Amino acid sequence: MDHLHDHAEAPAARILIIDDEPQIRKFIDISLRSQGYTTLLAATAQDGLTLLASKGADLVILDLGLPDRDGQDVLRELRQWSRIPVIVLTVRSDETEKVALLDAGANDYVTKPFGVEELMARIRACLRTATIGADPAPVYDDGVLLINLAQRDVRLHGQPVSLTRKEFALLALLAQQPGRLVTQTRILREMWGPTHEADAHYLRILVGKLRHKLGDSASDPRYIATEPGVGLRLMTKER
Protein backbone atom coordinates (compact mmCIF):
# COMPACT_ATOMS: atom_id res chain seq x y z
CA MET A 1 0.00 0.00 0.00
CA ASP A 2 2.82 2.35 0.91
CA HIS A 3 4.52 1.58 -2.39
CA LEU A 4 1.37 2.52 -4.34
CA HIS A 5 0.99 5.70 -2.33
CA ASP A 6 4.59 6.73 -3.07
CA HIS A 7 4.06 6.10 -6.77
CA ALA A 8 0.87 8.19 -6.80
CA GLU A 9 2.72 11.16 -5.33
CA ALA A 10 5.28 11.30 -8.13
CA PRO A 11 3.91 13.88 -10.60
CA ALA A 12 3.45 12.70 -14.19
CA ALA A 13 5.33 15.07 -16.48
CA ARG A 14 2.99 17.07 -18.71
CA ILE A 15 4.23 17.35 -22.29
CA LEU A 16 3.02 19.84 -24.88
CA ILE A 17 3.15 18.62 -28.49
CA ILE A 18 3.13 21.37 -31.14
CA ASP A 19 2.81 19.72 -34.56
CA ASP A 20 0.49 20.49 -37.48
CA GLU A 21 0.50 16.92 -38.87
CA PRO A 22 -2.42 15.00 -37.27
CA GLN A 23 -0.80 11.57 -37.77
CA ILE A 24 2.48 12.55 -36.07
CA ARG A 25 0.63 14.41 -33.31
CA LYS A 26 -1.53 11.32 -32.64
CA PHE A 27 1.47 8.95 -32.79
CA ILE A 28 3.45 10.99 -30.24
CA ASP A 29 0.37 11.51 -28.06
CA ILE A 30 -0.42 7.76 -27.85
CA SER A 31 3.26 6.88 -27.29
CA LEU A 32 3.62 9.39 -24.45
CA ARG A 33 0.38 8.46 -22.71
CA SER A 34 1.33 4.78 -22.86
CA GLN A 35 4.46 5.74 -20.86
CA GLY A 36 2.37 7.50 -18.20
CA TYR A 37 2.92 11.10 -19.35
CA THR A 38 0.03 13.55 -19.64
CA THR A 39 -0.23 15.50 -22.89
CA LEU A 40 -1.41 18.79 -24.36
CA LEU A 41 -1.84 19.08 -28.15
CA ALA A 42 -1.57 22.07 -30.48
CA ALA A 43 -1.58 22.28 -34.29
CA THR A 44 -0.08 25.79 -34.59
CA ALA A 45 2.72 27.74 -32.93
CA GLN A 46 0.28 30.34 -31.61
CA ASP A 47 -2.04 27.73 -30.08
CA GLY A 48 0.99 26.03 -28.54
CA LEU A 49 2.36 29.20 -26.95
CA THR A 50 -1.12 30.12 -25.65
CA LEU A 51 -1.58 26.63 -24.15
CA LEU A 52 1.85 26.77 -22.52
CA ALA A 53 1.13 30.20 -21.03
CA SER A 54 -2.32 29.25 -19.72
CA LYS A 55 -1.93 25.58 -18.74
CA GLY A 56 1.82 25.14 -18.22
CA ALA A 57 3.87 22.05 -19.09
CA ASP A 58 7.13 20.34 -18.14
CA LEU A 59 8.50 19.81 -21.67
CA VAL A 60 7.65 20.92 -25.21
CA ILE A 61 7.99 18.89 -28.41
CA LEU A 62 8.10 21.48 -31.19
CA ASP A 63 7.85 20.68 -34.90
CA LEU A 64 9.80 23.19 -36.99
CA GLY A 65 7.55 22.89 -40.04
CA LEU A 66 4.57 24.80 -38.64
CA PRO A 67 2.25 26.74 -40.96
CA ASP A 68 2.04 29.96 -38.96
CA ARG A 69 5.50 30.67 -37.49
CA ASP A 70 9.16 29.86 -38.11
CA GLY A 71 10.41 27.37 -35.50
CA GLN A 72 13.45 29.43 -34.49
CA ASP A 73 11.21 32.47 -34.02
CA VAL A 74 8.88 30.41 -31.79
CA LEU A 75 11.86 29.22 -29.72
CA ARG A 76 13.20 32.74 -29.23
CA GLU A 77 9.79 34.07 -28.14
CA LEU A 78 9.25 31.16 -25.75
CA ARG A 79 12.71 31.69 -24.27
CA GLN A 80 11.78 35.28 -23.37
CA TRP A 81 9.60 33.96 -20.54
CA SER A 82 10.26 30.26 -20.03
CA ARG A 83 13.18 27.90 -19.36
CA ILE A 84 11.08 24.81 -20.13
CA PRO A 85 12.99 22.02 -21.96
CA VAL A 86 12.24 21.99 -25.71
CA ILE A 87 12.88 19.09 -28.10
CA VAL A 88 12.65 20.10 -31.75
CA LEU A 89 11.42 17.80 -34.53
CA THR A 90 13.10 18.60 -37.83
CA VAL A 91 13.45 17.04 -41.29
CA ARG A 92 16.71 18.95 -41.77
CA SER A 93 19.94 17.22 -40.86
CA ASP A 94 22.26 20.11 -41.72
CA GLU A 95 24.80 20.81 -38.95
CA THR A 96 24.48 24.58 -39.29
CA GLU A 97 20.72 24.31 -38.84
CA LYS A 98 21.16 22.18 -35.71
CA VAL A 99 23.60 24.67 -34.19
CA ALA A 100 21.16 27.52 -34.97
CA LEU A 101 18.36 25.61 -33.21
CA LEU A 102 20.46 24.99 -30.11
CA ASP A 103 21.55 28.64 -30.09
CA ALA A 104 17.89 29.71 -30.35
CA GLY A 105 17.14 27.79 -27.16
CA ALA A 106 16.37 24.17 -28.07
CA ASN A 107 17.57 21.57 -25.55
CA ASP A 108 17.70 18.75 -28.10
CA TYR A 109 16.45 17.74 -31.54
CA VAL A 110 15.18 14.62 -33.27
CA THR A 111 15.46 14.27 -37.04
CA LYS A 112 12.46 12.85 -38.92
CA PRO A 113 11.77 10.03 -39.46
CA PHE A 114 12.44 9.00 -35.87
CA GLY A 115 11.71 5.96 -33.73
CA VAL A 116 9.60 6.21 -30.60
CA GLU A 117 12.42 4.79 -28.44
CA GLU A 118 14.81 7.53 -29.53
CA LEU A 119 12.23 10.23 -28.75
CA MET A 120 11.45 8.71 -25.34
CA ALA A 121 15.14 8.53 -24.45
CA ARG A 122 15.63 12.20 -25.30
CA ILE A 123 12.52 13.18 -23.33
CA ARG A 124 13.78 11.29 -20.27
CA ALA A 125 17.21 12.93 -20.58
CA CYS A 126 15.69 16.44 -20.81
CA LEU A 127 13.34 15.86 -17.87
CA ARG A 128 16.21 14.53 -15.73
CA THR A 129 18.09 17.81 -16.09
CA ALA A 130 14.99 19.91 -15.35
CA THR A 131 13.00 20.01 -12.14
CA ILE A 132 9.35 19.18 -12.77
CA GLY A 133 7.16 22.21 -12.17
CA ALA A 134 10.12 24.50 -11.50
CA ASP A 135 9.46 26.92 -14.35
CA PRO A 136 8.54 30.25 -12.77
CA ALA A 137 5.10 31.70 -13.40
CA PRO A 138 5.43 34.12 -16.33
CA VAL A 139 4.33 37.04 -14.16
CA TYR A 140 6.11 39.70 -12.08
CA ASP A 141 3.80 41.77 -9.89
CA ASP A 142 4.84 44.05 -7.03
CA GLY A 143 1.51 45.88 -6.79
CA VAL A 144 2.65 48.71 -9.07
CA LEU A 145 4.44 47.09 -12.01
CA LEU A 146 2.89 43.96 -13.52
CA ILE A 147 4.76 41.96 -16.18
CA ASN A 148 2.94 39.04 -17.80
CA LEU A 149 5.61 37.67 -20.11
CA ALA A 150 3.46 34.98 -21.71
CA GLN A 151 0.77 37.49 -22.70
CA ARG A 152 3.33 40.21 -23.56
CA ASP A 153 1.42 42.50 -21.19
CA VAL A 154 3.16 45.16 -19.08
CA ARG A 155 1.16 47.48 -16.81
CA LEU A 156 2.13 50.33 -14.51
CA HIS A 157 -0.52 51.30 -11.91
CA GLY A 158 -2.96 49.19 -13.96
CA GLN A 159 -2.32 51.11 -17.19
CA PRO A 160 -0.83 49.29 -20.23
CA VAL A 161 2.77 50.25 -21.06
CA SER A 162 3.57 50.21 -24.78
CA LEU A 163 7.02 48.68 -25.35
CA THR A 164 9.00 48.01 -28.52
CA ARG A 165 10.15 44.44 -29.24
CA LYS A 166 13.65 45.19 -27.93
CA GLU A 167 12.38 46.98 -24.81
CA PHE A 168 10.09 44.05 -24.01
CA ALA A 169 12.88 41.52 -24.68
CA LEU A 170 15.20 43.31 -22.23
CA LEU A 171 12.51 43.52 -19.55
CA ALA A 172 11.66 39.83 -20.10
CA LEU A 173 15.31 38.83 -19.73
CA LEU A 174 15.52 40.61 -16.37
CA ALA A 175 12.05 39.55 -15.15
CA GLN A 176 12.90 35.85 -15.56
CA GLN A 177 15.34 36.24 -12.64
CA PRO A 178 14.13 39.15 -10.49
CA GLY A 179 16.74 40.27 -8.00
CA ARG A 180 19.55 38.48 -9.84
CA LEU A 181 22.25 40.20 -11.86
CA VAL A 182 22.17 39.52 -15.61
CA THR A 183 25.54 40.29 -17.20
CA GLN A 184 25.89 42.94 -19.84
CA THR A 185 27.67 40.43 -22.12
CA ARG A 186 24.79 37.97 -21.90
CA ILE A 187 22.19 40.68 -22.60
CA LEU A 188 24.11 41.97 -25.64
CA ARG A 189 24.66 38.43 -26.95
CA GLU A 190 21.03 37.34 -26.54
CA MET A 191 19.50 40.55 -27.89
CA TRP A 192 21.89 41.60 -30.64
CA GLY A 193 24.00 38.50 -31.29
CA PRO A 194 27.57 37.43 -30.46
CA THR A 195 29.16 40.06 -32.72
CA HIS A 196 27.77 42.86 -30.52
CA GLU A 197 29.11 41.79 -27.12
CA ALA A 198 31.25 44.94 -26.91
CA ASP A 199 28.50 47.37 -28.02
CA ALA A 200 27.47 48.55 -24.56
CA HIS A 201 26.12 51.84 -25.99
CA TYR A 202 23.23 49.88 -27.61
CA LEU A 203 22.22 48.72 -24.16
CA ARG A 204 22.65 52.13 -22.49
CA ILE A 205 20.24 53.72 -24.98
CA LEU A 206 17.70 50.90 -24.59
CA VAL A 207 17.85 50.96 -20.78
CA GLY A 208 17.26 54.73 -20.85
CA LYS A 209 14.13 54.31 -22.99
CA LEU A 210 12.80 51.45 -20.87
CA ARG A 211 13.40 53.34 -17.61
CA HIS A 212 11.54 56.35 -19.02
CA LYS A 213 8.49 54.21 -19.87
CA LEU A 214 8.50 52.60 -16.42
CA GLY A 215 8.85 55.99 -14.70
CA ASP A 216 12.21 54.83 -13.37
CA SER A 217 15.33 56.87 -12.69
CA ALA A 218 19.01 56.07 -13.21
CA SER A 219 20.06 58.02 -10.10
CA ASP A 220 17.44 56.44 -7.81
CA PRO A 221 16.27 53.24 -9.54
CA ARG A 222 13.10 51.52 -8.40
CA TYR A 223 13.11 48.77 -11.05
CA ILE A 224 16.24 48.58 -13.19
CA ALA A 225 19.50 48.78 -11.27
CA THR A 226 22.83 49.06 -13.10
CA GLU A 227 26.07 47.66 -11.79
CA PRO A 228 28.55 49.60 -13.97
CA GLY A 229 30.59 47.42 -16.29
CA VAL A 230 28.90 44.26 -14.96
CA GLY A 231 25.21 44.14 -15.77
CA LEU A 232 21.62 44.88 -14.81
CA ARG A 233 19.09 43.52 -12.36
CA LEU A 234 15.35 43.89 -11.92
CA MET A 235 14.97 45.02 -8.32
CA THR A 236 12.48 43.23 -6.11
CA LYS A 237 10.27 45.02 -3.61
CA GLU A 238 11.69 45.00 -0.09
CA ARG A 239 9.38 43.07 2.21
Summary of the structure (lengths in Angstrom):
residues: 239
radius of gyration: 19.8
end to end distance: 44.1
largest distance: 63.6
contacts: 678
relative contact order: 0.09
helix: 43%
strand: 20%
